[in-house]
Amino acid sequence: MHQTEYKFSDKTISCYFDAEFSSLENLVDKDKIVFITDSNIVKLHADKFEGKKFIVISAGEKNKQQSTVDFIINELIKLQAGRETFIIGIGGGVVTDIAGYAASVYMRGVKFAFIPTSILAMVDAAVGGKNGVDVGIYKNLVGVIRHPEFLLYDYSFLKTLPQEEWINGFAEIIKHACIKDEKLFELLENNSLEIFQQAHRKISELIKRNVEIKYNVVANDEFETGERKLLNFGHTLGHAVENIYQLPHGNAVSIGMAAACKISVEVNNFPGEESERVIELLKKYNLPVTLPFGERRSGAIWEVLLMDKKKSGDTMNFILLNKIGNGVVKSISLHQLKELIFQNL
């Protein structure tokens, strides 16, 4: 187990890489723990919850709603959870988002930590302090920024991760490479999903590198007033198509990144051959770069975009690329953005 600490304005967070689930015994009083997990994890790893207090929510993005948080709070009351309770979210991004939010509002805030079990949660969702829920089709519209006490990385959970969730998670890894790390982009080009799946050392190093990229960005802009906005590369459009088309998060973000690359070529002098490199890398990791076949639903996509938190008046902060490894926040008028998006979807 390797411990790395990341410092923020009000606390220091520890990440325990190459750890084991049993390591929790050395980090938290087991009598204070209440686990929050989902139906998939509890089915696959039932042995880990024997004799422990835990709350199970239904798996899937559609359950990332306030009603699920209300359910968790009622279950915490049944368990007589108090201010000393320590909540641990164990699962993918939906679980960590909800667990962090529930812990932040229950009794005005109790301590919590995460054991992310998917690639997406390990490199993105569990990292950075954002917790919350969707409101209908509007992604992450309600929530808080509050950091966990620690993250524990037990890579044995990846053994039961479905292939589609490996693919889903690599979208966020490619995103980090696009906005911040050209060398990481080249590493991804020179390897493949299969190689990372088969080599423990490679996936371990890759996850740690991505956590460092995200935490460094977040530490410089904890409350998203500047640089942290870069982490939304592919997400403005991605969030809009995610729930409308019922796509996995990473797939939707991939489509958003492909469109953002084409828009970068048009308005930001991003070289066309570099745009093609990004699109080819997404394809290499089996991610989609165009909308699913069928009805385009342009009007619905635009209506969701208009509720995006990055909109300010009649402009939108949109993330583009100067070059691979160098993202930029650009304010684009809504009129121009509408044209650009539907030309490049």
C-alpha atoms as a printed R data frame, in Angstrom:
    type eleno elety resid chain resno       x       y       z
1   ATOM     1    CA   MET     A     1   0.000   0.000   0.000
2   ATOM     2    CA   HIS     A     2   1.363   3.408  -1.020
3   ATOM     3    CA   GLN     A     3   0.028   6.572   0.639
4   ATOM     4    CA   THR     A     4   0.011   9.905  -1.213
5   ATOM     5    CA   GLU     A     5  -1.345  13.105   0.328
6   ATOM     6    CA   TYR     A     6  -3.032  15.978  -1.497
7   ATOM     7    CA   LYS     A     7  -3.510  19.348   0.235
8   ATOM     8    CA   PHE     A     8  -6.526  21.592  -0.184
9   ATOM     9    CA   SER     A     9  -7.745  24.776   1.464
10  ATOM    10    CA   ASP     A    10  -9.294  23.154   4.508
11  ATOM    11    CA   LYS     A    11  -7.879  19.623   4.672
12  ATOM    12    CA   THR     A    12  -5.376  17.070   3.447
13  ATOM    13    CA   ILE     A    13  -6.667  13.964   1.674
14  ATOM    14    CA   SER     A    14  -4.848  10.655   1.627
15  ATOM    15    CA   CYS     A    15  -4.957   8.296  -1.330
16  ATOM    16    CA   TYR     A    16  -3.978   4.719  -0.554
17  ATOM    17    CA   PHE     A    17  -2.873   3.123  -3.832
18  ATOM    18    CA   ASP     A    18  -2.383  -0.634  -4.268
19  ATOM    19    CA   ALA     A    19  -4.293  -1.190  -1.038
20  ATOM    20    CA   GLU     A    20  -6.584  -3.970   0.115
21  ATOM    21    CA   PHE     A    21 -10.121  -3.723   1.433
22  ATOM    22    CA   SER     A    22  -8.921  -5.153   4.754
23  ATOM    23    CA   SER     A    23  -6.645  -2.112   5.182
24  ATOM    24    CA   LEU     A    24  -9.739  -0.210   6.365
25  ATOM    25    CA   GLU     A    25  -9.224  -1.759   9.797
26  ATOM    26    CA   ASN     A    26  -6.141   0.427  10.224
27  ATOM    27    CA   LEU     A    27  -7.841   3.614   9.016
28  ATOM    28    CA   VAL     A    28 -11.282   3.765  10.642
29  ATOM    29    CA   ASP     A    29 -12.941   2.358  13.773
30  ATOM    30    CA   LYS     A    30 -15.008  -0.446  12.231
31  ATOM    31    CA   ASP     A    31 -17.859   0.129  14.693
32  ATOM    32    CA   LYS     A    32 -18.411   3.625  13.262
33  ATOM    33    CA   ILE     A    33 -18.553   2.613   9.584
34  ATOM    34    CA   VAL     A    34 -21.700   2.528   7.480
35  ATOM    35    CA   PHE     A    35 -21.072   1.416   3.904
36  ATOM    36    CA   ILE     A    36 -23.124   2.745   1.004
37  ATOM    37    CA   THR     A    37 -22.954   0.541  -2.073
38  ATOM    38    CA   ASP     A    38 -25.128  -0.640  -4.939
39  ATOM    39    CA   SER     A    39 -26.868  -3.870  -5.877
40  ATOM    40    CA   ASN     A    40 -24.122  -4.883  -8.330
41  ATOM    41    CA   ILE     A    41 -21.263  -4.574  -5.846
42  ATOM    42    CA   VAL     A    42 -23.077  -6.308  -3.016
43  ATOM    43    CA   LYS     A    43 -23.924  -9.200  -5.339
44  ATOM    44    CA   LEU     A    44 -20.351  -9.596  -6.630
45  ATOM    45    CA   HIS     A    45 -18.581  -8.991  -3.311
46  ATOM    46    CA   ALA     A    46 -21.064 -10.165  -0.672
47  ATOM    47    CA   ASP     A    47 -18.262 -11.517   1.547
48  ATOM    48    CA   LYS     A    48 -16.906  -8.017   2.141
49  ATOM    49    CA   PHE     A    49 -20.132  -6.906   3.826
50  ATOM    50    CA   GLU     A    50 -20.689  -9.822   6.205
51  ATOM    51    CA   GLY     A    51 -21.209  -8.593   9.750
52  ATOM    52    CA   LYS     A    52 -21.055  -4.928   8.682
53  ATOM    53    CA   LYS     A    53 -23.573  -2.091   8.553
54  ATOM    54    CA   PHE     A    54 -24.399  -1.228   4.971
55  ATOM    55    CA   ILE     A    55 -27.025   0.428   2.797
56  ATOM    56    CA   VAL     A    56 -27.711  -0.852  -0.718
57  ATOM    57    CA   ILE     A    57 -29.065   1.376  -3.483
58  ATOM    58    CA   SER     A    58 -30.209   0.271  -6.937
59  ATOM    59    CA   ALA     A    59 -27.425   0.384  -9.523
60  ATOM    60    CA   GLY     A    60 -27.445   2.759 -12.483
61  ATOM    61    CA   GLU     A    61 -27.394   6.463 -13.377
62  ATOM    62    CA   LYS     A    62 -31.201   6.620 -13.384
63  ATOM    63    CA   ASN     A    63 -31.069   6.185  -9.592
64  ATOM    64    CA   LYS     A    64 -28.740   9.155  -9.066
65  ATOM    65    CA   GLN     A    65 -31.663  11.267  -7.867
66  ATOM    66    CA   GLN     A    66 -32.726  13.027  -4.676
67  ATOM    67    CA   SER     A    67 -35.160  10.202  -3.891
68  ATOM    68    CA   THR     A    68 -32.184   7.837  -3.487
69  ATOM    69    CA   VAL     A    69 -30.536  10.256  -1.063
70  ATOM    70    CA   ASP     A    70 -33.791  10.434   0.905
71  ATOM    71    CA   PHE     A    71 -33.793   6.629   1.058
72  ATOM    72    CA   ILE     A    72 -30.199   6.609   2.366
73  ATOM    73    CA   ILE     A    73 -31.010   9.187   5.039
74  ATOM    74    CA   ASN     A    74 -33.968   7.152   6.252
75  ATOM    75    CA   GLU     A    75 -31.766   4.039   6.387
76  ATOM    76    CA   LEU     A    76 -29.132   5.960   8.372
77  ATOM    77    CA   ILE     A    77 -31.837   6.945  10.851
78  ATOM    78    CA   LYS     A    78 -32.885   3.273  11.179
79  ATOM    79    CA   LEU     A    79 -29.232   2.393  11.885
80  ATOM    80    CA   GLN     A    80 -29.173   5.149  14.530
81  ATOM    81    CA   ALA     A    81 -26.243   6.778  12.755
82  ATOM    82    CA   GLY     A    82 -24.910   9.769  14.667
83  ATOM    83    CA   ARG     A    83 -22.393  12.562  14.174
84  ATOM    84    CA   GLU     A    84 -19.551  10.096  14.815
85  ATOM    85    CA   THR     A    85 -20.678   7.807  11.965
86  ATOM    86    CA   PHE     A    86 -18.153   7.355   9.183
87  ATOM    87    CA   ILE     A    87 -19.736   6.722   5.757
88  ATOM    88    CA   ILE     A    88 -17.780   4.818   3.132
89  ATOM    89    CA   GLY     A    89 -19.043   4.835  -0.439
90  ATOM    90    CA   ILE     A    90 -17.929   1.677  -2.216
91  ATOM    91    CA   GLY     A    91 -18.774   1.467  -5.901
92  ATOM    92    CA   GLY     A    92 -18.618   3.370  -9.169
93  ATOM    93    CA   GLY     A    93 -19.240   7.030  -9.868
94  ATOM    94    CA   VAL     A    94 -22.949   6.963  -9.090
95  ATOM    95    CA   VAL     A    95 -22.297   5.492  -5.640
96  ATOM    96    CA   THR     A    96 -19.459   7.869  -4.759
97  ATOM    97    CA   ASP     A    97 -21.418  10.927  -5.954
98  ATOM    98    CA   ILE     A    98 -24.463   9.948  -3.904
99  ATOM    99    CA   ALA     A    99 -22.565   8.734  -0.822
100 ATOM   100    CA   GLY     A   100 -20.530  11.947  -0.642
101 ATOM   101    CA   TYR     A   101 -23.664  14.061  -1.000
102 ATOM   102    CA   ALA     A   102 -25.635  12.094   1.605
103 ATOM   103    CA   ALA     A   103 -22.710  12.272   4.056
104 ATOM   104    CA   SER     A   104 -22.391  16.016   3.467
105 ATOM   105    CA   VAL     A   105 -26.009  16.764   4.363
106 ATOM   106    CA   TYR     A   106 -26.800  14.119   6.998
107 ATOM   107    CA   MET     A   107 -26.704  15.868  10.394
108 ATOM   108    CA   ARG     A   108 -25.106  18.787   8.502
109 ATOM   109    CA   GLY     A   109 -22.141  16.646   7.614
110 ATOM   110    CA   VAL     A   110 -20.431  13.463   8.807
111 ATOM   111    CA   LYS     A   111 -17.029  12.124   7.768
112 ATOM   112    CA   PHE     A   112 -16.824   9.961   4.665
113 ATOM   113    CA   ALA     A   113 -14.383   8.175   2.384
114 ATOM   114    CA   PHE     A   114 -14.506   6.296  -0.902
115 ATOM   115    CA   ILE     A   115 -13.449   2.910  -2.202
116 ATOM   116    CA   PRO     A   116 -13.914   3.414  -5.958
117 ATOM   117    CA   THR     A   117 -14.461   0.156  -7.828
118 ATOM   118    CA   SER     A   118 -14.603   1.268 -11.487
119 ATOM   119    CA   ILE     A   119 -11.990   2.929 -13.698
120 ATOM   120    CA   LEU     A   120 -14.209   5.985 -14.072
121 ATOM   121    CA   ALA     A   121 -14.643   6.373 -10.319
122 ATOM   122    CA   MET     A   122 -10.938   5.730  -9.631
123 ATOM   123    CA   VAL     A   123  -9.635   8.417 -11.988
124 ATOM   124    CA   ASP     A   124 -12.474  10.933 -11.960
125 ATOM   125    CA   ALA     A   125 -15.794  10.637 -10.120
126 ATOM   126    CA   ALA     A   126 -14.365   9.910  -6.655
127 ATOM   127    CA   VAL     A   127 -11.586  12.495  -7.064
128 ATOM   128    CA   GLY     A   128 -11.989  16.218  -6.505
129 ATOM   129    CA   GLY     A   129 -14.726  16.701  -3.914
130 ATOM   130    CA   LYS     A   130 -17.767  17.086  -6.173
131 ATOM   131    CA   ASN     A   131 -20.795  15.177  -4.859
132 ATOM   132    CA   GLY     A   132 -24.398  15.372  -5.972
133 ATOM   133    CA   VAL     A   133 -27.351  14.077  -7.910
134 ATOM   134    CA   ASP     A   134 -29.113  14.625 -11.205
135 ATOM   135    CA   VAL     A   135 -32.497  16.305 -11.456
136 ATOM   136    CA   GLY     A   136 -34.359  14.401 -14.140
137 ATOM   137    CA   ILE     A   137 -32.241  14.700 -17.297
138 ATOM   138    CA   TYR     A   138 -30.113  17.522 -15.865
139 ATOM   139    CA   LYS     A   139 -26.737  16.149 -14.781
140 ATOM   140    CA   ASN     A   140 -25.307  17.011 -11.359
141 ATOM   141    CA   LEU     A   141 -27.628  19.973 -10.938
142 ATOM   142    CA   VAL     A   142 -27.758  19.634  -7.141
143 ATOM   143    CA   GLY     A   143 -24.798  18.927  -4.897
144 ATOM   144    CA   VAL     A   144 -21.881  20.135  -2.812
145 ATOM   145    CA   ILE     A   145 -18.101  20.408  -2.986
146 ATOM   146    CA   ARG     A   146 -16.744  18.507   0.005
147 ATOM   147    CA   HIS     A   147 -13.716  16.246   0.081
148 ATOM   148    CA   PRO     A   148 -13.579  12.722   1.524
149 ATOM   149    CA   GLU     A   149 -11.138  11.909   4.300
150 ATOM   150    CA   PHE     A   150  -9.386   9.406   2.057
151 ATOM   151    CA   LEU     A   151  -9.649   7.194  -1.016
152 ATOM   152    CA   LEU     A   152  -8.651   3.545  -0.896
153 ATOM   153    CA   TYR     A   153  -7.681   1.861  -4.168
154 ATOM   154    CA   ASP     A   154  -8.157  -1.907  -4.131
155 ATOM   155    CA   TYR     A   155  -7.544  -3.023  -7.707
156 ATOM   156    CA   SER     A   156  -9.009  -6.475  -7.081
157 ATOM   157    CA   PHE     A   157 -12.426  -4.900  -7.692
158 ATOM   158    CA   LEU     A   158 -11.420  -4.407 -11.332
159 ATOM   159    CA   LYS     A   159 -11.448  -8.190 -11.816
160 ATOM   160    CA   THR     A   160 -15.258  -8.098 -11.802
161 ATOM   161    CA   LEU     A   161 -15.592  -4.868 -13.798
162 ATOM   162    CA   PRO     A   162 -17.570  -5.457 -17.027
163 ATOM   163    CA   GLN     A   163 -15.769  -4.745 -20.308
164 ATOM   164    CA   GLU     A   164 -18.102  -1.854 -21.130
165 ATOM   165    CA   GLU     A   165 -17.149  -0.155 -17.850
166 ATOM   166    CA   TRP     A   166 -13.439  -0.438 -18.665
167 ATOM   167    CA   ILE     A   167 -14.199   1.322 -21.954
168 ATOM   168    CA   ASN     A   168 -16.405   3.868 -20.191
169 ATOM   169    CA   GLY     A   169 -13.629   4.812 -17.736
170 ATOM   170    CA   PHE     A   170 -10.953   5.306 -20.363
171 ATOM   171    CA   ALA     A   171 -12.860   8.299 -21.749
172 ATOM   172    CA   GLU     A   172 -11.880  10.275 -18.637
173 ATOM   173    CA   ILE     A   173  -8.267   9.085 -18.920
174 ATOM   174    CA   ILE     A   174  -8.142  10.296 -22.532
175 ATOM   175    CA   LYS     A   175  -9.720  13.575 -21.403
176 ATOM   176    CA   HIS     A   176  -6.933  14.165 -18.866
177 ATOM   177    CA   ALA     A   177  -4.336  13.464 -21.542
178 ATOM   178    CA   CYS     A   178  -5.994  15.883 -23.982
179 ATOM   179    CA   ILE     A   179  -6.150  18.832 -21.590
180 ATOM   180    CA   LYS     A   180  -2.998  18.358 -19.503
181 ATOM   181    CA   ASP     A   181  -0.543  15.644 -20.510
182 ATOM   182    CA   GLU     A   182   0.756  15.065 -24.036
183 ATOM   183    CA   LYS     A   183   3.086  12.296 -22.790
184 ATOM   184    CA   LEU     A   184   0.109  10.458 -21.325
185 ATOM   185    CA   PHE     A   185  -1.646  10.810 -24.694
186 ATOM   186    CA   GLU     A   186   1.360   9.193 -26.404
187 ATOM   187    CA   LEU     A   187   1.404   6.429 -23.787
188 ATOM   188    CA   LEU     A   188  -2.219   5.652 -24.603
189 ATOM   189    CA   GLU     A   189  -1.463   5.665 -28.326
190 ATOM   190    CA   ASN     A   190   1.383   3.193 -27.803
191 ATOM   191    CA   ASN     A   191  -0.674   0.787 -25.682
192 ATOM   192    CA   SER     A   192  -4.207  -0.610 -25.751
193 ATOM   193    CA   LEU     A   193  -7.089  -1.390 -23.446
194 ATOM   194    CA   GLU     A   194  -6.140  -5.079 -23.490
195 ATOM   195    CA   ILE     A   195  -2.554  -4.311 -22.409
196 ATOM   196    CA   PHE     A   196  -3.719  -2.200 -19.463
197 ATOM   197    CA   GLN     A   197  -6.234  -4.872 -18.457
198 ATOM   198    CA   GLN     A   198  -3.590  -7.577 -18.374
199 ATOM   199    CA   ALA     A   199  -0.734  -5.685 -16.681
200 ATOM   200    CA   HIS     A   200  -1.326  -4.830 -13.006
201 ATOM   201    CA   ARG     A   201   1.661  -2.505 -12.824
202 ATOM   202    CA   LYS     A   202   0.605  -0.568 -15.922
203 ATOM   203    CA   ILE     A   203  -2.983   0.012 -14.803
204 ATOM   204    CA   SER     A   204  -1.817   0.878 -11.283
205 ATOM   205    CA   GLU     A   205   0.611   3.505 -12.606
206 ATOM   206    CA   LEU     A   206  -1.984   4.822 -15.067
207 ATOM   207    CA   ILE     A   207  -4.606   5.322 -12.360
208 ATOM   208    CA   LYS     A   208  -2.150   7.066 -10.031
209 ATOM   209    CA   ARG     A   209  -1.007   9.373 -12.836
210 ATOM   210    CA   ASN     A   210  -4.597  10.374 -13.598
211 ATOM   211    CA   VAL     A   211  -5.421  10.984  -9.939
212 ATOM   212    CA   GLU     A   212  -2.390  13.269  -9.729
213 ATOM   213    CA   ILE     A   213  -3.456  15.205 -12.836
214 ATOM   214    CA   LYS     A   214  -6.958  15.770 -11.492
215 ATOM   215    CA   TYR     A   215  -5.922  16.619  -7.931
216 ATOM   216    CA   ASN     A   216  -3.290  19.090  -9.172
217 ATOM   217    CA   VAL     A   217  -5.908  20.876 -11.266
218 ATOM   218    CA   VAL     A   218  -8.412  20.857  -8.392
219 ATOM   219    CA   ALA     A   219  -5.844  22.079  -5.833
220 ATOM   220    CA   ASN     A   220  -5.150  25.118  -8.039
221 ATOM   221    CA   ASP     A   221  -8.859  25.907  -8.439
222 ATOM   222    CA   GLU     A   222 -10.872  24.122  -5.780
223 ATOM   223    CA   PHE     A   223 -14.177  25.886  -6.429
224 ATOM   224    CA   GLU     A   224 -14.024  26.001 -10.237
225 ATOM   225    CA   THR     A   225 -13.412  29.662 -10.955
226 ATOM   226    CA   GLY     A   226 -10.733  29.063 -13.587
227 ATOM   227    CA   GLU     A   227  -8.468  26.119 -14.448
228 ATOM   228    CA   ARG     A   228 -10.751  23.434 -12.995
229 ATOM   229    CA   LYS     A   229 -13.196  24.172 -15.801
230 ATOM   230    CA   LEU     A   230 -10.768  22.355 -18.120
231 ATOM   231    CA   LEU     A   231 -11.944  19.090 -16.550
232 ATOM   232    CA   ASN     A   232 -15.243  19.685 -18.359
233 ATOM   233    CA   PHE     A   233 -13.650  18.960 -21.753
234 ATOM   234    CA   GLY     A   234 -16.249  16.939 -23.642
235 ATOM   235    CA   HIS     A   235 -18.744  17.236 -20.797
236 ATOM   236    CA   THR     A   236 -20.850  20.226 -21.857
237 ATOM   237    CA   LEU     A   237 -22.205  18.353 -24.840
238 ATOM   238    CA   GLY     A   238 -21.587  14.949 -23.227
239 ATOM   239    CA   HIS     A   239 -23.908  15.638 -20.317
240 ATOM   240    CA   ALA     A   240 -26.593  16.850 -22.710
241 ATOM   241    CA   VAL     A   241 -26.588  13.637 -24.755
242 ATOM   242    CA   GLU     A   242 -25.957  11.262 -21.838
243 ATOM   243    CA   ASN     A   243 -29.440  11.070 -20.423
244 ATOM   244    CA   ILE     A   244 -31.308  11.950 -23.616
245 ATOM   245    CA   TYR     A   245 -29.795   8.940 -25.396
246 ATOM   246    CA   GLN     A   246 -29.387   6.815 -22.236
247 ATOM   247    CA   LEU     A   247 -25.642   6.482 -22.844
248 ATOM   248    CA   PRO     A   248 -22.958   5.536 -20.316
249 ATOM   249    CA   HIS     A   249 -21.142   8.636 -19.055
250 ATOM   250    CA   GLY     A   250 -17.824   7.866 -20.739
251 ATOM   251    CA   ASN     A   251 -19.476   7.143 -24.079
252 ATOM   252    CA   ALA     A   252 -21.331  10.456 -23.971
253 ATOM   253    CA   VAL     A   253 -18.176  12.360 -22.984
254 ATOM   254    CA   SER     A   254 -16.303  10.698 -25.858
255 ATOM   255    CA   ILE     A   255 -18.888  12.024 -28.332
256 ATOM   256    CA   GLY     A   256 -18.549  15.426 -26.654
257 ATOM   257    CA   MET     A   257 -14.743  15.377 -26.950
258 ATOM   258    CA   ALA     A   258 -14.881  14.462 -30.637
259 ATOM   259    CA   ALA     A   259 -17.215  17.391 -31.312
260 ATOM   260    CA   ALA     A   260 -15.086  19.727 -29.155
261 ATOM   261    CA   CYS     A   261 -12.001  18.774 -31.204
262 ATOM   262    CA   LYS     A   262 -13.772  19.680 -34.444
263 ATOM   263    CA   ILE     A   263 -14.966  22.970 -32.912
264 ATOM   264    CA   SER     A   264 -11.383  23.633 -31.742
265 ATOM   265    CA   VAL     A   265 -10.240  23.326 -35.359
266 ATOM   266    CA   GLU     A   266 -12.850  25.858 -36.494
267 ATOM   267    CA   VAL     A   267 -12.483  28.536 -33.805
268 ATOM   268    CA   ASN     A   268  -9.194  27.900 -32.015
269 ATOM   269    CA   ASN     A   269  -6.643  27.035 -34.723
270 ATOM   270    CA   PHE     A   270  -6.321  23.483 -33.405
271 ATOM   271    CA   PRO     A   271  -4.562  21.537 -36.180
272 ATOM   272    CA   GLY     A   272  -6.893  19.211 -38.098
273 ATOM   273    CA   GLU     A   273  -4.408  16.337 -37.922
274 ATOM   274    CA   GLU     A   274  -4.308  16.662 -34.126
275 ATOM   275    CA   SER     A   275  -8.094  16.517 -34.013
276 ATOM   276    CA   GLU     A   276  -7.922  13.287 -36.006
277 ATOM   277    CA   ARG     A   277  -5.366  11.880 -33.536
278 ATOM   278    CA   VAL     A   278  -7.797  12.417 -30.669
279 ATOM   279    CA   ILE     A   279 -10.697  10.892 -32.576
280 ATOM   280    CA   GLU     A   280  -8.594   7.891 -33.611
281 ATOM   281    CA   LEU     A   281  -7.481   7.348 -29.998
282 ATOM   282    CA   LEU     A   282 -11.097   7.367 -28.827
283 ATOM   283    CA   LYS     A   283 -11.921   4.785 -31.478
284 ATOM   284    CA   LYS     A   284  -8.889   2.689 -30.475
285 ATOM   285    CA   TYR     A   285 -10.332   2.382 -26.962
286 ATOM   286    CA   ASN     A   286 -13.726   1.390 -28.434
287 ATOM   287    CA   LEU     A   287 -15.416   4.689 -27.592
288 ATOM   288    CA   PRO     A   288 -18.053   6.284 -29.865
289 ATOM   289    CA   VAL     A   289 -17.323   9.569 -31.633
290 ATOM   290    CA   THR     A   290 -20.762  10.233 -33.167
291 ATOM   291    CA   LEU     A   291 -24.329  10.206 -31.899
292 ATOM   292    CA   PRO     A   292 -26.181   6.883 -31.976
293 ATOM   293    CA   PHE     A   293 -27.955   6.114 -35.223
294 ATOM   294    CA   GLY     A   294 -31.485   7.408 -35.306
295 ATOM   295    CA   GLU     A   295 -33.332  10.587 -34.429
296 ATOM   296    CA   ARG     A   296 -30.927  13.437 -33.764
297 ATOM   297    CA   ARG     A   297 -33.051  15.210 -31.132
298 ATOM   298    CA   SER     A   298 -31.207  18.496 -31.663
299 ATOM   299    CA   GLY     A   299 -33.864  20.545 -29.899
300 ATOM   300    CA   ALA     A   300 -33.774  18.382 -26.770
301 ATOM   301    CA   ILE     A   301 -29.958  18.499 -26.654
302 ATOM   302    CA   TRP     A   302 -29.971  22.290 -26.902
303 ATOM   303    CA   GLU     A   303 -32.607  22.672 -24.163
304 ATOM   304    CA   VAL     A   304 -30.430  20.651 -21.765
305 ATOM   305    CA   LEU     A   305 -27.343  22.649 -22.768
306 ATOM   306    CA   LEU     A   306 -29.133  25.864 -21.820
307 ATOM   307    CA   MET     A   307 -29.363  24.602 -18.230
308 ATOM   308    CA   ASP     A   308 -25.646  23.824 -18.074
309 ATOM   309    CA   LYS     A   309 -23.843  25.394 -15.105
310 ATOM   310    CA   LYS     A   310 -21.174  26.787 -17.453
311 ATOM   311    CA   LYS     A   311 -23.662  29.159 -19.127
312 ATOM   312    CA   SER     A   312 -23.308  32.829 -18.226
313 ATOM   313    CA   GLY     A   313 -25.830  35.207 -19.738
314 ATOM   314    CA   ASP     A   314 -25.775  34.740 -23.505
315 ATOM   315    CA   THR     A   315 -22.405  32.947 -23.553
316 ATOM   316    CA   MET     A   316 -21.103  29.524 -22.557
317 ATOM   317    CA   ASN     A   317 -17.672  28.608 -21.212
318 ATOM   318    CA   PHE     A   318 -16.655  25.834 -23.605
319 ATOM   319    CA   ILE     A   319 -13.475  23.775 -23.303
320 ATOM   320    CA   LEU     A   320 -11.326  23.617 -26.422
321 ATOM   321    CA   LEU     A   321  -7.794  22.465 -27.216
322 ATOM   322    CA   ASN     A   322  -4.829  24.627 -28.220
323 ATOM   323    CA   LYS     A   323  -2.895  21.434 -28.828
324 ATOM   324    CA   ILE     A   324  -2.895  17.932 -27.396
325 ATOM   325    CA   GLY     A   325  -2.037  18.291 -23.721
326 ATOM   326    CA   ASN     A   326  -3.114  21.935 -23.577
327 ATOM   327    CA   GLY     A   327  -6.764  22.771 -22.992
328 ATOM   328    CA   VAL     A   328  -8.293  26.238 -22.825
329 ATOM   329    CA   VAL     A   329 -11.552  27.752 -21.542
330 ATOM   330    CA   LYS     A   330 -13.218  29.818 -24.252
331 ATOM   331    CA   SER     A   331 -16.336  31.952 -23.921
332 ATOM   332    CA   ILE     A   332 -18.552  31.386 -26.971
333 ATOM   333    CA   SER     A   333 -21.852  33.113 -27.708
334 ATOM   334    CA   LEU     A   334 -24.852  30.805 -27.505
335 ATOM   335    CA   HIS     A   335 -25.806  31.665 -31.077
336 ATOM   336    CA   GLN     A   336 -22.392  30.666 -32.431
337 ATOM   337    CA   LEU     A   337 -22.161  27.624 -30.157
338 ATOM   338    CA   LYS     A   338 -25.510  26.283 -31.339
339 ATOM   339    CA   GLU     A   339 -24.342  26.436 -34.947
340 ATOM   340    CA   LEU     A   340 -20.942  24.913 -34.153
341 ATOM   341    CA   ILE     A   341 -22.366  22.012 -32.163
342 ATOM   342    CA   PHE     A   342 -24.915  20.914 -34.716
343 ATOM   343    CA   GLN     A   343 -22.413  21.271 -37.563
344 ATOM   344    CA   ASN     A   344 -19.981  18.983 -35.749
345 ATOM   345    CA   LEU     A   345 -22.127  16.356 -34.032
